[in-house]
Amino acid sequence: MASRFAPRLFLRRLRMRRRAQPISSLHEASAESAGVIGDRIFSPSGTWSPPDFQCVFRVFFSARPSSLDEGKGPAAIDYPSLLPEEEFHRLADETIHDLLEKFEEYGDAIQIDDYEVDYGNHVLTLKLGSLGTYVINKQTPNRQIWLSSPVSGPSRFDWDAMSKTWVYRRTMANLFQLLEEEVGQLCGQPISLR
């Protein structure tokens, strides 16, 4: 009677011991002592044993914000508190209208096919034909002027009260200086925007 139930009891106890082991030691023990062919598990002696249907799972979690490296990336800026909306509109509109006038004057001085300056819906567009298109517009919620350039890509300029100009915080580029360099280089003739 004891011999008939002994193998089942032995397997049950073996499974309970394996479940109590940490997952890493189970993996190492099973990798060293057993081989898997198809859905059958073989012990080192070559005898077959039924597969052990354990539930193995992983737990993923995110780190707390306090443990993140706060030195990476720019700090959040509360734009509305830096520049009142009325002041932003005055400065941004003045800048965009000045650029519009300078680009129109520049277009009269150079000979480029399909050179076109357009202003509508608070968006200034400078088309240089096959050389590319510049788009300049204001972003009121962020208190920024955004530039899309065929040379340098997108940029977001903030008003710098100390230098009294629009500055791209990532590269510290000046809006007027950047446009003078890029447009002058593309068109082959210098342009003065200040």
C-alpha positions as CSV (number, residue, x, y, z in Angstrom):
1,M,0.0,0.0,0.0
2,A,2.8,2.5,0.8
3,S,4.7,1.6,-2.3
4,R,1.7,2.4,-4.6
5,F,1.4,6.1,-3.3
6,A,5.1,6.7,-2.7
7,P,6.0,8.0,-6.2
8,R,3.1,10.4,-6.2
9,L,3.9,11.7,-2.8
10,F,7.6,12.0,-3.8
11,L,6.7,14.1,-6.9
12,R,4.3,16.3,-4.9
13,R,7.1,17.1,-2.4
14,L,9.6,17.7,-5.1
15,R,7.3,20.2,-6.8
16,M,6.7,21.9,-3.5
17,R,10.4,22.3,-2.9
18,R,11.0,23.6,-6.4
19,R,8.2,26.2,-5.9
20,A,9.9,27.4,-2.7
21,Q,13.2,28.0,-4.5
22,P,13.9,31.4,-6.0
23,I,13.3,31.6,-9.8
24,S,17.0,32.2,-10.6
25,S,18.1,29.0,-8.8
26,L,15.3,27.0,-10.4
27,H,16.5,28.1,-13.8
28,E,20.1,27.2,-13.1
29,A,19.2,23.9,-11.6
30,S,16.9,22.9,-14.4
31,A,19.4,24.0,-17.1
32,E,22.2,22.0,-15.5
33,S,20.3,18.8,-14.6
34,A,17.6,18.4,-17.3
35,G,17.2,18.6,-21.0
36,V,14.1,19.5,-22.9
37,I,13.0,17.8,-26.1
38,G,9.6,18.9,-27.4
39,D,7.3,19.0,-24.4
40,R,9.2,16.3,-22.4
41,I,11.8,16.9,-19.7
42,F,14.6,14.4,-19.2
43,S,16.8,14.1,-16.1
44,P,20.6,13.5,-16.3
45,S,19.9,9.7,-16.1
46,G,17.8,9.9,-19.3
47,T,14.5,9.1,-17.7
48,W,11.4,11.0,-18.5
49,S,9.6,13.2,-15.9
50,P,6.3,15.1,-16.4
51,P,6.7,18.8,-17.1
52,D,6.5,21.0,-14.1
53,F,3.7,23.5,-14.7
54,Q,4.8,26.4,-12.6
55,C,3.6,29.9,-13.1
56,V,6.7,32.0,-13.8
57,F,6.1,35.8,-14.2
58,R,7.9,39.0,-14.1
59,V,7.1,42.2,-12.3
60,F,7.7,45.6,-13.9
61,F,7.6,48.9,-12.1
62,S,8.7,52.4,-12.7
63,A,11.0,54.4,-10.5
64,R,9.8,57.1,-8.2
65,P,10.4,60.6,-9.5
66,S,12.6,61.4,-6.6
67,S,15.1,58.7,-7.7
68,L,15.4,60.0,-11.2
69,D,18.4,62.1,-12.2
70,E,17.1,65.6,-12.2
71,G,20.2,67.0,-13.8
72,K,19.1,65.7,-17.3
73,G,17.0,67.9,-19.6
74,P,15.8,71.5,-19.3
75,A,13.8,72.6,-16.3
76,A,10.1,73.3,-16.8
77,I,9.4,77.0,-17.4
78,D,6.1,78.7,-16.4
79,Y,5.9,80.8,-19.5
80,P,2.8,82.9,-18.6
81,S,4.6,84.1,-15.4
82,L,7.6,85.2,-17.3
83,L,6.0,87.5,-19.9
84,P,2.5,88.9,-19.7
85,E,0.3,88.0,-22.6
86,E,-0.2,91.6,-23.8
87,E,3.6,92.2,-23.7
88,F,4.2,88.9,-25.6
89,H,1.8,89.9,-28.4
90,R,3.4,93.3,-28.7
91,L,6.9,91.9,-28.9
92,A,6.1,89.0,-31.1
93,D,4.0,91.0,-33.6
94,E,6.6,93.7,-33.7
95,T,9.3,91.1,-34.5
96,I,7.3,89.3,-37.1
97,H,6.3,92.5,-38.9
98,D,9.9,93.7,-38.9
99,L,11.0,90.4,-40.4
100,L,8.2,90.8,-43.0
101,E,9.5,94.2,-44.1
102,K,13.2,93.1,-44.2
103,F,12.4,89.9,-46.2
104,E,10.4,92.0,-48.7
105,E,13.2,94.5,-49.1
106,Y,15.7,91.6,-49.4
107,G,13.6,89.9,-52.1
108,D,13.7,93.1,-54.2
109,A,17.5,93.1,-54.0
110,I,18.2,89.5,-55.0
111,Q,17.3,87.4,-58.1
112,I,15.9,84.1,-56.9
113,D,13.1,82.3,-58.8
114,D,9.9,81.8,-56.8
115,Y,11.1,84.1,-53.9
116,E,7.9,84.9,-52.0
117,V,7.0,86.5,-48.7
118,D,3.6,85.9,-47.3
119,Y,1.9,86.9,-44.0
120,G,-1.5,85.7,-42.9
121,N,-3.2,84.4,-39.8
122,H,-0.2,85.5,-37.7
123,V,2.1,83.2,-39.7
124,L,5.1,84.6,-41.8
125,T,6.2,82.4,-44.6
126,L,9.4,82.9,-46.6
127,K,9.5,80.8,-49.8
128,L,12.9,80.5,-51.5
129,G,11.8,78.3,-54.3
130,S,13.8,75.1,-54.6
131,L,16.0,76.2,-51.6
132,G,13.2,75.7,-49.1
133,T,10.6,77.4,-47.0
134,Y,10.8,79.2,-43.6
135,V,7.7,79.4,-41.4
136,I,7.7,81.8,-38.5
137,N,4.7,82.1,-36.1
138,K,3.9,82.9,-32.5
139,Q,2.8,80.4,-29.9
140,T,0.8,82.4,-27.3
141,P,0.4,79.6,-24.6
142,N,4.2,79.1,-24.5
143,R,5.1,82.8,-25.0
144,Q,7.4,81.7,-27.9
145,I,8.1,82.3,-31.5
146,W,8.4,79.1,-33.5
147,L,10.6,78.8,-36.5
148,S,10.6,76.0,-39.1
149,S,13.8,76.1,-41.1
150,P,14.9,74.1,-44.2
151,V,18.4,74.2,-42.8
152,S,18.3,73.9,-39.0
153,G,14.8,72.4,-38.6
154,P,12.3,73.5,-35.9
155,S,13.3,75.9,-33.2
156,R,11.4,77.6,-30.3
157,F,12.5,81.1,-29.3
158,D,11.8,82.7,-25.9
159,W,12.1,86.4,-25.2
160,D,15.3,87.2,-23.3
161,A,14.7,90.5,-21.4
162,M,18.4,91.0,-20.6
163,S,19.5,90.9,-24.3
164,K,16.2,92.1,-25.6
165,T,15.9,89.5,-28.3
166,W,14.4,86.1,-29.1
167,V,16.7,83.2,-28.0
168,Y,16.5,79.5,-28.6
169,R,17.3,78.1,-25.1
170,R,18.7,74.8,-26.4
171,T,21.5,76.3,-28.5
172,M,21.4,79.9,-27.3
173,A,20.9,81.0,-30.9
174,N,19.5,84.5,-31.6
175,L,16.5,84.5,-34.0
176,F,17.8,87.3,-36.1
177,Q,21.3,86.1,-36.2
178,L,20.2,82.5,-37.2
179,L,18.0,83.8,-40.0
180,E,20.7,86.2,-41.3
181,E,23.2,83.3,-41.4
182,E,20.9,80.7,-43.0
183,V,19.1,82.9,-45.5
184,G,22.3,84.7,-46.5
185,Q,24.0,81.4,-47.1
186,L,21.1,79.9,-49.0
187,C,20.6,83.0,-51.3
188,G,24.3,83.8,-51.7
189,Q,23.9,87.4,-50.6
190,P,24.1,88.8,-47.0
191,I,20.9,90.0,-45.3
192,S,20.6,92.4,-42.3
193,L,17.6,91.8,-40.1
194,R,18.5,94.0,-37.1
